[in-house]
Amino acid sequence: MRPSLPASGASIIGGKEMNEIKGMSRRNFLAGAAMAGIAAAGAGLGGCAPKTAEEGEESPSPAKSSDKKHTWEQAPDPITDIVKDVDTEVLVIGGGYSGTCCALSAGENGAKVILVEKDAVLNGHGVGGTGAVGSRALDELGISFDLPVEMERWVSTCGNRCRESLVAKWFRESERCMNWLLDLAEKNGATCMVTVGSRSIVHPEIDCYHMVSGGPLFEQHTVADFVEYMFEAEAKATGNVEFVYESPAVQLVQDASGKVTGAVCKAKDGYVQYNATKGVVLATGDVSYNDEYLDEFAPIAKKVMARLCADKGNVGDGHNMAAWVGGSFQAAPWPTMMHPQAAAFYHGPFLFVNPDGKRFMNEATWVQGKCVGIMVNGGHDHAWSIFDANFEDDNTASLEYGGGMFWDSFRPVGSTYADASAANAATVEKGVTDTPDNYKKADTIEELLKQLDVDQAEAKKTIDRYNEICEAGADTDFFKESHFLFPIKQGPFYACKVAPGLLGVCGGIHISDNFEVLASDNKPIQGLYAIGNCAGDIYAYDYPINVQGNSHGRCLVEGKCLGEQLAGVYDKVKA
């Protein structure tokens, strides 16, 4: 099973692997979740330089620091043994969502483009859904949003440390870019399903997740990489775009003024230098498989049970290359995208017990909050969600007040809470049979606890206390809302392993609102751009999930808008 995130660049640096889900690829994980939902419906540089980008300060220039010598701080000697030069107008490095989108956008607007990818295939990521705050699909469903409220939630989740002008650009361009994607999907025989979001009061998710599927091209691929291959097919059809595989970019090329004019790639027969007159685009994915970067910028990511959707080639190739030519990074810590499905898919709003047998948080929170809570407050890389035979009905009763992804499932707008609960119940029962390490079932609480890696005596006390709270109707221990309080009394009893998994580190290279890579003085590195998960600033500290699928949504908007910009048409077509 091949990996998924867009990635291209130098050799792997510091990529120590964490445990992955036994017997489950990331493709099976997320594609399975998507299909389950469809079926249900049918039924700063911390420490590297004295300054950071926070509070208006200049961001550090990684390659210029002298107090530390990380990989990104040590620019290699220029490669001179070039076997071939290739000229183009736009060079895109990385064949993921943002890179293929940018190549198509530039190509269909007349620019000559070469996309280089270090793998032998394109690298799709996720379940194929893309978030947008407007579209003709939403119009057909009568769905609209309070954009000022949603942007404020986004910015607040990011600790007010993201660049609001960049986020605002995304909000302006989202509908236009999504309609373009829907037109392409329809042309290729695909249809769109919009899924519901959580109805949580504290962490609401809007109904904005667009999943496109179907058609001949889709049948050749999966929900995880269909969009990338659709972009490739459409890009090739323009006659302006060439895709070059197994050609990792290892070094950028600069002229005497410092302008980036191309990149050197390592082909099978030697180094090839691509010269680009209009710009070089870094679309190289995140740093999930580079522990040197995680230690410095996202240490929380080292605490997860597994790295779920991260391409093992995502080691910071683009980050390194940007830093080596004077580019800077956004302030640490970089935001992480995490889901608590590194073991079992389902957990619901029920009691969480850690291996010490203790309750440690309000369980009815959003996916990112569950992950952080388990690792930080729980002190482990997993916990157990414990519930009784009434869980399907309890789940249904809870969804009016919240839930969201993997609790409410990927179900289309128009389906019911009961559809979601039925799908989750089927998942649990199947899990007990097929993946018993992650799903447990027993006739008594005592028998259930014997199956778990918990302090049994302490866990029994915790369950007794939780039942007291449920009977009282008020959680004075962690103040979980009363409509999420369901006692654990009627057998059979269940436990699902809740484990944080890393999907990506959504931060990095400091960019302008026009996606230019910025130096430490906030001046652009001429000729160099960064988009997608290698680029920073649109997020900070945490990943905002109120706009579901916005990571793909940012890849769509950044790729399309930058392609138009490099082709010289953006000012005519922008929203």
C-alpha positions in Angstrom: 0.0 0.0 0.0 1.6 3.2 -1.1 1.8 6.3 1.1 -0.4 9.4 0.8 0.7 12.9 1.4 2.4 15.1 -1.3 6.1 14.8 -0.9 9.2 15.5 -2.9 12.7 16.5 -2.3 15.9 15.4 -0.7 16.8 12.1 0.9 15.1 11.1 4.2 16.4 12.9 7.2 15.8 11.8 10.8 12.7 9.8 9.9 12.3 7.4 12.9 9.1 5.5 12.6 6.5 5.2 15.3 4.2 2.3 15.6 1.5 2.0 12.9 -1.8 0.3 13.2 -1.2 -3.4 13.1 -2.8 -4.9 10.0 -4.3 -1.6 8.8 -2.8 0.7 6.2 -3.7 4.4 6.3 -5.5 3.9 3.1 -7.8 1.2 4.6 -8.2 3.3 7.7 -9.6 6.4 6.1 -11.2 4.9 3.0 -13.0 2.5 5.3 -14.3 5.3 7.4 -15.6 7.1 4.4 -17.3 4.1 3.0 -18.9 3.3 6.4 -20.4 6.7 6.4 -21.7 6.3 2.9 -23.2 2.9 3.7 -24.8 4.3 6.8 -26.5 6.9 4.7 -27.9 4.4 2.5 -29.0 2.7 5.5 8.7 30.7 15.5 11.8 28.5 15.4 11.9 27.5 19.0 15.5 27.9 20.2 17.1 28.1 16.8 17.3 31.9 16.7 16.6 34.6 19.2 13.5 36.0 17.4 10.2 34.4 16.5 7.4 35.3 14.2 5.0 35.8 17.2 3.4 39.2 18.0 4.8 40.9 14.9 8.4 39.9 15.4 10.4 38.7 12.5 10.5 35.0 12.0 13.9 33.4 12.1 15.9 32.5 9.1 16.8 28.8 9.7 19.8 28.7 7.4 21.4 31.7 8.9 21.5 30.7 12.6 24.8 30.0 14.2 23.8 28.7 17.6 22.5 25.4 16.4 23.2 23.2 13.4 20.1 21.4 12.4 19.8 19.9 9.0 17.9 22.9 7.7 20.5 25.3 9.0 23.3 23.7 7.0 23.0 24.5 3.3 24.9 21.9 1.2 27.4 22.8 -1.4 25.9 23.5 -4.9 25.6 20.5 -7.1 27.6 21.0 -10.2 27.6 17.6 -12.0 24.5 18.3 -14.0 23.8 15.9 -16.9 20.9 17.8 -18.4 19.1 21.2 -18.3 15.4 21.4 -18.9 13.6 24.8 -19.3 10.0 25.6 -18.3 8.0 28.5 -17.0 6.7 27.0 -13.7 8.3 24.2 -11.8 6.1 22.4 -9.2 7.8 20.2 -6.7 5.5 17.6 -5.2 2.6 15.6 -6.6 0.0 15.8 -3.9 -3.3 17.7 -3.7 -1.8 21.3 -3.8 0.9 20.5 -6.3 -1.3 18.8 -8.9 -3.9 21.5 -8.4 -1.3 24.2 -9.0 0.1 22.5 -12.1 -3.4 22.2 -13.6 -4.4 25.7 -12.7 -1.2 27.2 -14.3 -1.4 24.9 -17.3 -5.0 25.6 -18.2 -4.3 29.3 -18.1 -1.5 29.0 -20.6 1.7 28.5 -18.6 4.2 25.8 -19.4 4.6 23.6 -16.3 6.7 20.7 -15.2 5.8 18.8 -12.0 8.5 16.7 -10.4 7.6 14.0 -7.9 10.0 11.9 -5.9 7.8 8.8 -5.8 6.6 6.6 -8.7 3.0 7.7 -8.1 1.0 10.7 -7.0 0.5 10.9 -3.3 -3.1 11.5 -2.3 -4.0 12.0 1.4 -7.1 11.5 3.4 -10.6 10.3 2.4 -11.0 12.6 -0.6 -13.2 15.2 1.1 -12.6 18.9 0.6 -13.9 21.7 2.8 -15.4 24.9 1.4 -17.5 27.6 2.9 -19.6 28.0 -0.3 -20.4 26.0 -3.4 -23.2 25.2 -5.8 -23.5 21.9 -4.0 -24.2 23.8 -0.8 -26.6 26.1 -2.6 -28.6 23.1 -3.9 -29.0 21.9 -0.3 -29.9 25.3 1.0 -26.8 25.5 3.2 -25.1 28.7 4.0 -22.8 29.9 6.8 -22.1 32.9 8.9 -18.6 33.5 7.5 -17.5 36.1 10.1 -18.4 33.6 12.9 -16.6 30.7 11.2 -13.5 32.7 10.5 -13.4 33.9 14.2 -13.7 30.3 15.3 -10.8 29.3 13.0 -8.6 32.1 14.2 -9.5 31.4 17.9 -8.6 27.7 17.5 -5.2 28.9 16.2 -4.7 30.9 19.3 -5.0 34.1 17.3 -1.5 33.4 16.0 -2.3 32.6 12.3 -2.2 35.4 9.8 -5.7 36.6 9.5 -5.2 38.1 6.0 -4.2 34.7 4.7 -7.2 33.0 6.3 -9.5 35.7 4.9 -8.1 35.1 1.4 -9.1 31.5 1.8 -12.6 32.4 2.9 -13.0 34.8 -0.1 -11.7 32.2 -2.6 -13.2 29.1 -1.2 -16.5 29.1 -3.1 -15.0 30.0 -6.5 -12.3 27.3 -6.2 -14.8 24.6 -5.0 -17.1 25.2 -7.9 -14.2 24.7 -10.3 -13.4 21.4 -8.6 -17.1 20.4 -8.8 -17.1 21.2 -12.5 -14.0 19.0 -13.0 -15.6 16.2 -11.0 -18.8 16.3 -13.0 -16.8 16.3 -16.3 -15.1 13.1 -15.1 -18.3 11.4 -14.1 -18.1 12.0 -10.4 -20.8 13.2 -8.0 -20.5 15.2 -4.8 -21.8 14.2 -1.3 -21.8 16.9 1.4 -21.5 15.4 4.9 -22.9 16.7 8.2 -20.8 18.3 10.9 -21.1 18.2 14.7 -23.9 20.0 16.4 -21.8 20.7 19.4 -22.4 24.0 21.2 -18.7 24.5 22.1 -17.1 22.9 19.0 -19.6 23.0 16.1 -18.6 21.8 12.7 -20.4 23.2 9.6 -21.8 21.0 6.9 -19.1 21.8 4.3 -17.2 18.5 3.6 -17.4 17.8 -0.1 -16.7 14.2 -1.0 -16.4 13.5 -4.8 -16.5 10.0 -6.1 -17.6 8.0 -9.1 -16.7 7.8 -12.8 -14.2 5.8 -14.8 -11.1 7.5 -13.4 -12.4 7.1 -9.8 -12.8 3.4 -10.4 -9.1 3.1 -11.2 -8.1 4.8 -8.0 -9.6 5.4 -4.5 -11.3 8.2 -2.6 -7.8 9.0 -1.2 -6.1 9.8 -4.5 -8.8 10.3 -7.1 -8.7 14.1 -7.0 -4.9 14.1 -7.6 -5.2 11.8 -10.6 -8.1 13.9 -12.0 -6.0 17.0 -11.8 -3.2 15.1 -13.6 -5.4 14.0 -16.4 -6.9 17.4 -16.9 -3.4 19.0 -16.7 -2.0 16.7 -19.4 -5.0 17.4 -21.6 -4.1 21.1 -21.7 -0.8 20.2 -23.5 1.1 22.5 -21.2 1.9 20.3 -18.3 4.5 17.5 -17.9 4.7 15.1 -15.0 8.1 13.6 -14.1 8.2 10.8 -11.5 11.0 9.3 -9.5 12.8 12.5 -9.6 13.3 13.9 -6.1 14.3 17.6 -5.9 17.4 18.0 -3.8 18.5 21.6 -4.1 17.2 24.9 -5.4 19.1 27.1 -7.9 19.6 30.8 -7.4 21.0 33.5 -9.6 23.5 36.2 -8.5 20.7 38.3 -7.1 19.4 35.5 -4.9 16.3 34.8 -7.0 15.3 31.2 -7.2 15.4 30.2 -10.8 15.0 26.4 -10.7 15.8 23.2 -8.9 18.2 20.2 -9.2 16.5 16.8 -9.2 18.1 13.4 -8.9 17.0 11.3 -11.8 18.0 7.7 -12.4 20.8 8.7 -14.8 22.1 11.7 -12.8 21.3 15.2 -11.8 18.8 17.2 -13.9 18.5 21.0 -13.5 15.0 22.4 -14.2 15.0 26.1 -15.0 11.8 28.0 -14.3 11.3 31.5 -15.6 8.0 32.2 -13.7 8.5 30.5 -10.4 9.4 27.4 -8.4 6.6 26.0 -6.2 7.2 23.9 -3.1 4.3 21.5 -2.6 6.3 18.9 -0.7 4.0 18.0 2.2 4.6 18.1 5.9 7.3 16.8 8.3 5.5 13.9 10.0 8.3 11.5 9.4 11.2 13.7 10.4 11.8 13.5 14.2 14.4 16.3 14.0 11.6 18.6 12.9 9.1 17.2 15.4 11.4 17.6 18.3 12.0 21.2 17.5 8.6 22.4 16.2 5.8 19.8 17.1 6.9 17.7 20.1 3.3 16.7 20.9 3.3 14.7 17.6 5.9 12.4 19.2 3.3 11.3 21.8 0.7 9.7 19.5 0.2 6.0 19.2 0.6 6.0 15.4 1.2 8.2 12.4 -1.9 7.5 10.4 -1.9 9.3 7.1 1.5 10.6 6.9 3.6 9.6 3.8 6.9 8.2 5.1 8.5 10.4 2.5 7.2 13.5 4.2 10.5 14.4 5.9 10.7 18.2 5.3 12.4 18.2 1.9 10.7 21.5 0.9 11.4 23.0 4.4 15.1 22.2 4.0 15.4 23.6 0.6 13.5 26.8 1.5 15.7 27.3 4.5 18.9 26.7 2.5 18.1 29.7 0.3 17.2 32.0 3.2 13.6 31.2 3.8 12.2 31.3 7.3 9.7 29.3 9.3 6.6 30.2 11.2 6.8 30.3 15.0 6.7 27.1 17.0 4.8 25.1 18.0 3.6 24.1 14.6 -0.1 22.9 14.5 -0.8 19.2 14.3 -3.8 17.5 12.9 -4.8 14.5 15.0 -7.7 12.0 15.2 -8.3 9.5 18.0 -8.7 6.6 15.7 -5.2 5.0 15.8 -6.8 1.9 17.2 -10.7 1.7 17.3 -12.8 3.9 15.1 -15.6 4.5 17.5 -15.6 5.8 21.1 -18.7 8.0 21.5 -19.4 10.4 24.3 -18.8 7.8 27.0 -16.4 7.3 29.9 -12.7 7.3 29.2 -10.4 5.3 31.5 -6.6 5.4 31.1 -4.3 2.5 31.9 -4.0 3.7 35.5 -7.8 3.0 35.7 -8.6 6.7 36.1 -10.9 9.2 34.4 -9.0 12.3 33.3 -11.1 14.6 31.1 -14.4 15.6 29.7 -14.8 13.0 27.0 -17.4 14.8 24.9 -15.1 17.1 23.1 -13.7 17.5 19.6 -11.3 15.1 17.9 -8.2 17.2 18.5 -9.2 17.7 22.1 -9.6 14.0 22.7 -6.1 13.3 21.4 -4.4 16.0 23.4 -6.4 15.1 26.5 -5.4 11.4 26.3 -1.7 12.2 25.9 -1.4 15.1 28.3 -4.0 14.7 30.9 -4.3 10.9 30.6 -0.5 10.5 30.5 -0.6 7.7 27.9 -0.9 7.1 24.2 -4.4 5.5 24.6 -7.4 5.2 26.8 -10.5 3.0 26.8 -14.0 4.2 26.1 -16.4 2.1 28.2 -20.1 1.8 27.7 -23.0 -0.6 28.0 -25.6 -2.4 25.8 -27.6 0.8 25.3 -24.8 2.6 23.5 -26.5 2.7 20.1 -29.5 4.5 21.5 -27.3 6.6 23.8 -25.2 7.7 20.8 -28.3 8.7 18.9 -29.6 10.7 21.8 -26.3 12.5 22.1 -25.9 13.6 18.5 -28.4 16.5 18.8 -25.8 18.1 21.0 -22.6 17.1 19.2 -20.5 14.4 17.9 -18.8 15.0 14.6 -16.3 12.9 12.7 -16.1 9.3 13.7 -18.9 9.7 16.3 -21.5 11.0 13.9 -19.7 9.3 11.0 -19.3 10.5 7.4 -22.9 10.6 6.6 -24.6 12.9 3.9 -26.8 15.8 4.7 -30.3 14.5 4.8 -29.6 11.3 6.7 -30.4 10.8 10.3 -28.7 10.5 13.7 -30.0 6.9 13.8 -28.2 6.2 10.5 -24.9 7.3 12.1 -25.5 5.2 15.3 -26.4 2.1 13.3 -23.2 2.4 11.4 -21.2 2.8 14.6 -22.9 -0.1 16.3 -22.1 -2.3 13.3 -18.5 -1.1 13.5 -18.2 -2.0 17.2 -19.7 -5.5 16.8 -17.5 -6.2 13.8 -14.5 -4.9 15.7 -15.1 -7.3 18.6 -14.8 -10.2 16.1 -12.2 -8.9 13.6 -9.9 -6.7 15.7 -10.2 -7.9 19.3 -7.1 -6.0 20.4 -9.1 -2.7 20.0 -12.7 -3.7 20.7 -13.8 -5.7 23.8 -17.1 -7.1 24.9 -18.1 -9.0 28.1 -21.2 -9.9 30.1 -20.0 -8.2 33.3 -17.8 -5.2 34.1 -15.4 -7.4 35.9 -14.9 -9.7 32.9 -14.5 -6.6 30.7 -11.8 -5.0 32.8 -9.8 -8.3 32.8 -9.5 -7.8 29.1 -8.0 -4.3 29.3 -4.6 -3.1 30.2 -5.8 -1.1 33.1 -5.6 -1.2 36.9 -8.8 -3.2 37.4 -9.5 -2.2 41.0 -9.1 1.5 40.2 -11.1 1.2 37.0 -14.0 -0.4 38.9 -14.0 2.6 41.3 -13.9 5.0 38.4 -16.9 3.3 36.8 -18.8 3.3 40.1 -18.1 7.0 40.5 -19.1 7.7 36.9 -22.5 5.9 37.4 -23.1 8.1 40.5 -22.4 11.2 38.4 -24.8 10.0 35.7 -27.5 9.3 38.2 -27.1 12.7 39.7 -27.3 14.3 36.3 -24.4 16.6 37.0 -20.7 16.0 36.3 -18.9 17.8 39.2 -15.6 16.0 38.4 -15.0 17.3 34.8 -18.3 19.1 34.0 -19.3 17.2 31.0 -22.7 18.4 29.7 -25.6 16.4 31.3 -26.9 15.2 27.9 -23.7 13.2 27.4 -24.0 11.4 30.8 -25.0 7.7 30.1 -24.5 5.1 32.9 -22.7 1.9 32.5 -25.1 -0.7 34.0 -26.7 -3.0 31.5 -24.7 -5.9 30.0 -23.2 -6.8 27.7 -20.5 -4.2 28.3 -18.0 -2.8 25.7 -14.7 -1.1 25.6 -13.0 0.6 22.6 -9.4 1.6 22.5 -9.1 5.4 21.9 -5.7 6.3 20.6 -4.4 9.5 19.1 -3.1 9.3 15.6 -1.1 11.9 13.7 -2.5 12.9 10.3 -0.1 15.8 9.6 1.9 18.7 10.9 0.1 21.6 9.2 2.8 24.3 9.5 6.2 25.3 8.4 7.5 27.7 5.8 6.8 31.3 6.4 4.8 32.7 3.4 3.1 35.8 2.2 -0.6 36.2 1.3 0.6 35.5 -2.3 2.3 32.3 -1.2 5.8 33.7 -1.6 8.5 32.2 0.7 9.6 34.9 3.1 13.0 35.6 4.7 13.5 36.5 8.3 12.9 40.2 7.4 9.5 39.2 5.9 10.8 40.0 2.4 10.1 37.5 -0.4 12.6 35.1 -1.7 12.1 36.0 -5.3 10.9 33.2 -7.5 10.0 30.8 -4.7 6.6 29.8 -3.4 5.1 27.3 -1.0 1.6 25.8 -0.7 -0.1 23.0 1.0 1.1 21.3 4.2 4.7 22.5 3.8 3.5 26.1 4.0 2.8 27.8 7.3 0.8 30.8 8.7 -2.7 29.9 7.7 -2.8 27.8 10.9 -1.0 28.1 14.3 -0.9 26.0 17.5 -3.9 23.9 16.6 -5.9 22.8 13.6 -9.4 24.3 13.2 -12.0 21.7 12.5 -15.0 23.9 12.6 -14.6 24.1 8.8 -14.4 20.4 8.1 -11.9 19.4 5.4 -10.2 22.7 5.4 -6.7 21.1 5.0 -7.7 19.9 1.6 -9.6 23.1 1.1 -6.4 25.1 1.7 -4.6 22.9 -0.9 -7.4 23.6 -3.4 -7.4 27.3 -2.9 -3.7 27.8 -2.6 -3.0 25.5 -5.6 -5.6 27.1 -7.9 -4.9 30.7 -6.9 -1.1 30.3 -7.2 -1.4 28.6 -10.6 -3.5 31.5 -11.8 -1.0 34.0 -10.3 2.0 32.4 -12.0 0.1 32.3 -15.3 -0.7 36.0 -15.0 -4.5 35.8 -14.8 -5.3 35.9 -11.1 -6.1 39.6 -10.9 -8.7 39.1 -13.6 -10.4 36.0 -12.0 -10.0 36.4 -8.2 -13.0 36.6 -6.0 
